[in-house]
Amino acid sequence: MTGSLALPHAGKARSVVVGAIQSVLAFAFVAAAGAKLANVPAIVQVFREIGLGQWLRYAAALVETAGVVILIVPGAAALGGLWLGATMVFAVCAHLFILHSNPSAALALLALCLAVLAAPRRARRSARKATLSERLGGTGSTAYLLKENQTKSTHSVV
């Protein structure tokens, strides 16, 4: 028995959850970009209230579409999450300081972007721990094995 409390399929479950989050984000941002490009009157009004012109609406649609493309490219999800998260930071600021409206939808999307950013980092950390454990013999506590390995190397004289 090892000292780990990890579930046997935790890595697979995490992959499924992250994939679901990426799918929700992709759908939400494609829908938002589509609404901007389709001249939905409510969206046109929001950008009119922002006061920087309708070019910003088209630029936002382009940024969102590019973020979705990056998000769905294997291995680039974290960059896509960062890209779309930065977009949502600006959206939250616009809601709070310019539109004086509720930013909850933008905050929810920002939270999902942050989840996508955190997931690969956790997976890499788990992979590093597993690799270190395998190099040290694969049994027991990693710290104990590391200490024992160091002790063996200090006592051996060549």
Summary of the structure (lengths in Angstrom):
residues: 158
radius of gyration: 23.0
end to end distance: 35.3
largest distance: 79.8
contacts: 415
relative contact order: 0.10
helix: 79%
strand: 0%
